[in-house]
Amino acid sequence: MNILLKPEPLTPAAFAEFGDVIDTDDREFFMINNGSTRRYHRLAEVETGPSDGQAIISIFRAQGLEMPLRIRMLERHPHGSQAFIPLLGRPFLVVVAPKGDEINPEDIRAFITHGRQGVNYHSGVWHHPVIALFPEDDFLIVDRAGELHNCDEHFFPDDMLITLEPNR
């Protein structure tokens, strides 16, 4: 089986099945700090799952990957969400598949951000690890820490060719 993924623009409607788009475009806000600051409130919710879970913040420094990229695996976090927010304002790629115990390769979708958008994968959503488009890029990560195992990986068979080819 051969599947060619072409990234589509990241929009809240297109991404709703997989999580939240963290962005201020067309979002409501209210003023705080004596009117000097817009607060775009509750753009995403941090899911921490069972009682031992807690929200944590990390920075990932990702290396750019060679394109076109062969998608060999996807991962999911069954007990918590995971948010990626670009710190350097650069576009990045997102590859996702719906929640479930199995992955139908024909349901895999790819998105490209415009550089000011982050994503929050809901718990259980299959996704590729971060895909930077530059030699090095930094991301603020908000996810879950706890004792429970919270990362499942699914590797595709060697005879399955899933290729991500960005429109660059």
C-alpha positions as a Markdown table, in Angstrom:
| # | Residue | x | y | z |
|---|---|---|---|---|
| 1 | Met | 0.0 | 0.0 | 0.0 |
| 2 | Asn | 1.3 | 3.5 | -0.9 |
| 3 | Ile | -0.1 | 6.7 | 0.6 |
| 4 | Leu | 1.0 | 10.2 | -0.3 |
| 5 | Leu | 0.2 | 12.8 | 2.3 |
| 6 | Lys | 0.0 | 16.4 | 1.2 |
| 7 | Pro | -0.3 | 18.9 | 4.1 |
| 8 | Glu | -3.4 | 21.0 | 4.2 |
| 9 | Pro | -3.6 | 24.4 | 6.1 |
| 10 | Leu | -4.3 | 24.0 | 9.8 |
| 11 | Thr | -7.7 | 25.3 | 10.7 |
| 12 | Pro | -9.8 | 24.7 | 13.9 |
| 13 | Ala | -12.5 | 23.0 | 11.9 |
| 14 | Ala | -10.2 | 20.7 | 10.0 |
| 15 | Phe | -8.3 | 19.7 | 13.1 |
| 16 | Ala | -11.3 | 19.4 | 15.6 |
| 17 | Glu | -11.3 | 15.6 | 15.5 |
| 18 | Phe | -7.7 | 15.5 | 16.7 |
| 19 | Gly | -7.4 | 18.4 | 19.1 |
| 20 | Asp | -7.3 | 22.1 | 19.4 |
| 21 | Val | -5.5 | 24.7 | 17.3 |
| 22 | Ile | -3.8 | 27.2 | 19.6 |
| 23 | Asp | -4.0 | 30.5 | 17.8 |
| 24 | Thr | -5.4 | 34.0 | 18.3 |
| 25 | Asp | -6.8 | 34.4 | 14.7 |
| 26 | Asp | -10.5 | 35.1 | 14.9 |
| 27 | Arg | -10.6 | 34.2 | 18.6 |
| 28 | Glu | -12.4 | 36.1 | 21.3 |
| 29 | Phe | -10.5 | 37.9 | 24.0 |
| 30 | Phe | -10.9 | 40.2 | 26.9 |
| 31 | Met | -8.8 | 43.0 | 28.2 |
| 32 | Ile | -6.7 | 42.6 | 31.4 |
| 33 | Asn | -3.8 | 44.5 | 33.1 |
| 34 | Asn | -5.6 | 47.8 | 33.2 |
| 35 | Gly | -6.5 | 47.5 | 29.5 |
| 36 | Ser | -2.9 | 46.9 | 28.2 |
| 37 | Thr | -3.2 | 43.2 | 27.4 |
| 38 | Arg | -5.5 | 41.0 | 25.4 |
| 39 | Arg | -6.3 | 37.6 | 27.1 |
| 40 | Tyr | -7.2 | 34.9 | 24.7 |
| 41 | His | -8.6 | 32.6 | 27.4 |
| 42 | Arg | -8.8 | 28.9 | 27.4 |
| 43 | Leu | -7.6 | 28.1 | 23.9 |
| 44 | Ala | -7.0 | 24.5 | 24.9 |
| 45 | Glu | -7.5 | 22.3 | 27.9 |
| 46 | Val | -4.7 | 20.2 | 29.4 |
| 47 | Glu | -5.8 | 16.6 | 30.0 |
| 48 | Thr | -3.9 | 14.9 | 32.8 |
| 49 | Gly | -6.0 | 11.7 | 33.0 |
| 50 | Pro | -6.0 | 9.6 | 36.2 |
| 51 | Ser | -5.3 | 11.1 | 39.6 |
| 52 | Asp | -1.5 | 10.7 | 39.5 |
| 53 | Gly | -1.2 | 13.0 | 36.4 |
| 54 | Gln | 0.0 | 16.5 | 36.5 |
| 55 | Ala | 0.5 | 19.2 | 33.9 |
| 56 | Ile | 4.1 | 19.9 | 33.0 |
| 57 | Ile | 5.8 | 22.4 | 30.6 |
| 58 | Ser | 8.9 | 21.5 | 28.6 |
| 59 | Ile | 10.9 | 22.8 | 25.7 |
| 60 | Phe | 11.7 | 20.4 | 22.8 |
| 61 | Arg | 14.6 | 21.4 | 20.4 |
| 62 | Ala | 13.7 | 19.6 | 17.2 |
| 63 | Gln | 16.0 | 18.9 | 14.3 |
| 64 | Gly | 14.6 | 19.3 | 10.8 |
| 65 | Leu | 13.8 | 16.1 | 9.0 |
| 66 | Glu | 14.6 | 15.4 | 5.4 |
| 67 | Met | 11.7 | 15.7 | 3.0 |
| 68 | Pro | 9.9 | 13.9 | 1.6 |
| 69 | Leu | 9.5 | 12.1 | 4.9 |
| 70 | Arg | 8.6 | 8.4 | 5.2 |
| 71 | Ile | 6.1 | 8.0 | 8.0 |
| 72 | Arg | 7.1 | 4.8 | 9.8 |
| 73 | Met | 5.3 | 5.2 | 13.0 |
| 74 | Leu | 2.7 | 7.2 | 15.0 |
| 75 | Glu | 2.3 | 7.6 | 18.7 |
| 76 | Arg | -0.5 | 8.4 | 21.1 |
| 77 | His | -0.8 | 9.4 | 24.8 |
| 78 | Pro | -3.7 | 7.5 | 26.3 |
| 79 | His | -3.8 | 9.5 | 29.6 |
| 80 | Gly | -3.2 | 13.1 | 28.6 |
| 81 | Ser | -3.1 | 15.7 | 26.0 |
| 82 | Gln | 0.1 | 17.1 | 24.4 |
| 83 | Ala | 0.5 | 20.6 | 23.1 |
| 84 | Phe | 3.2 | 21.9 | 20.8 |
| 85 | Ile | 3.6 | 25.7 | 20.6 |
| 86 | Pro | 6.3 | 27.1 | 18.3 |
| 87 | Leu | 8.7 | 29.5 | 20.0 |
| 88 | Leu | 10.5 | 30.9 | 17.0 |
| 89 | Gly | 7.4 | 31.6 | 14.8 |
| 90 | Arg | 8.2 | 29.0 | 12.2 |
| 91 | Pro | 5.7 | 26.7 | 10.4 |
| 92 | Phe | 5.9 | 23.0 | 11.2 |
| 93 | Leu | 4.1 | 19.9 | 10.0 |
| 94 | Val | 1.5 | 17.8 | 11.9 |
| 95 | Val | 0.6 | 14.2 | 11.0 |
| 96 | Val | -2.4 | 12.7 | 12.8 |
| 97 | Ala | -4.9 | 9.8 | 12.8 |
| 98 | Pro | -8.1 | 9.4 | 14.7 |
| 99 | Lys | -8.3 | 7.9 | 18.2 |
| 100 | Gly | -8.8 | 4.1 | 18.3 |
| 101 | Asp | -6.9 | 0.9 | 19.0 |
| 102 | Glu | -6.0 | 0.5 | 15.3 |
| 103 | Ile | -4.8 | 3.0 | 12.7 |
| 104 | Asn | -6.4 | 3.0 | 9.3 |
| 105 | Pro | -3.6 | 4.4 | 7.1 |
| 106 | Glu | -6.2 | 5.9 | 4.8 |
| 107 | Asp | -7.4 | 8.1 | 7.7 |
| 108 | Ile | -4.0 | 9.7 | 8.3 |
| 109 | Arg | -4.0 | 13.5 | 7.6 |
| 110 | Ala | -1.2 | 16.0 | 7.4 |
| 111 | Phe | -1.4 | 19.8 | 8.3 |
| 112 | Ile | 1.0 | 22.7 | 8.0 |
| 113 | Thr | 0.9 | 25.5 | 10.5 |
| 114 | His | 1.5 | 29.1 | 9.6 |
| 115 | Gly | 4.1 | 29.6 | 12.3 |
| 116 | Arg | 2.0 | 31.3 | 14.9 |
| 117 | Gln | -0.2 | 28.3 | 15.5 |
| 118 | Gly | 0.3 | 25.5 | 18.0 |
| 119 | Val | -1.6 | 22.3 | 18.4 |
| 120 | Asn | -3.0 | 20.4 | 21.4 |
| 121 | Tyr | -3.5 | 16.7 | 20.6 |
| 122 | His | -6.3 | 15.3 | 22.7 |
| 123 | Ser | -5.5 | 12.2 | 24.7 |
| 124 | Gly | -5.5 | 9.0 | 22.5 |
| 125 | Val | -5.0 | 10.8 | 19.2 |
| 126 | Trp | -2.4 | 9.2 | 17.0 |
| 127 | His | 0.3 | 11.6 | 15.8 |
| 128 | His | 3.8 | 11.7 | 14.5 |
| 129 | Pro | 6.6 | 13.1 | 16.7 |
| 130 | Val | 7.2 | 16.8 | 16.0 |
| 131 | Ile | 8.2 | 17.6 | 12.4 |
| 132 | Ala | 10.3 | 20.7 | 12.2 |
| 133 | Leu | 10.9 | 22.3 | 8.8 |
| 134 | Phe | 14.1 | 24.1 | 9.7 |
| 135 | Pro | 17.5 | 22.7 | 10.7 |
| 136 | Glu | 16.6 | 23.4 | 14.3 |
| 137 | Asp | 13.4 | 24.7 | 15.9 |
| 138 | Asp | 12.1 | 25.1 | 19.5 |
| 139 | Phe | 8.7 | 24.2 | 20.8 |
| 140 | Leu | 7.0 | 24.8 | 24.2 |
| 141 | Ile | 5.4 | 21.5 | 25.2 |
| 142 | Val | 2.5 | 21.2 | 27.7 |
| 143 | Asp | 1.7 | 17.6 | 28.6 |
| 144 | Arg | 1.3 | 15.1 | 31.3 |
| 145 | Ala | 3.7 | 13.6 | 33.9 |
| 146 | Gly | 2.7 | 10.7 | 36.1 |
| 147 | Glu | 3.5 | 7.1 | 36.9 |
| 148 | Leu | 1.2 | 5.5 | 34.3 |
| 149 | His | 2.6 | 4.5 | 30.9 |
| 150 | Asn | 1.5 | 7.3 | 28.6 |
| 151 | Cys | 3.1 | 6.7 | 25.2 |
| 152 | Asp | 2.0 | 3.9 | 22.8 |
| 153 | Glu | 3.8 | 3.6 | 19.5 |
| 154 | His | 2.5 | 2.0 | 16.3 |
| 155 | Phe | 5.0 | 1.0 | 13.7 |
| 156 | Phe | 3.8 | 0.4 | 10.1 |
| 157 | Pro | 4.9 | -2.7 | 8.2 |
| 158 | Asp | 8.0 | -2.3 | 6.0 |
| 159 | Asp | 5.9 | -2.9 | 2.8 |
| 160 | Met | 3.6 | 0.0 | 3.6 |
| 161 | Leu | 4.9 | 3.3 | 2.1 |
| 162 | Ile | 3.4 | 6.4 | 3.7 |
| 163 | Thr | 5.1 | 9.5 | 2.5 |
| 164 | Leu | 4.7 | 13.1 | 3.6 |
| 165 | Glu | 5.5 | 15.5 | 0.9 |
| 166 | Pro | 5.2 | 19.2 | 1.8 |
| 167 | Asn | 4.3 | 21.8 | -0.8 |
| 168 | Arg | 7.5 | 23.8 | -0.5 |
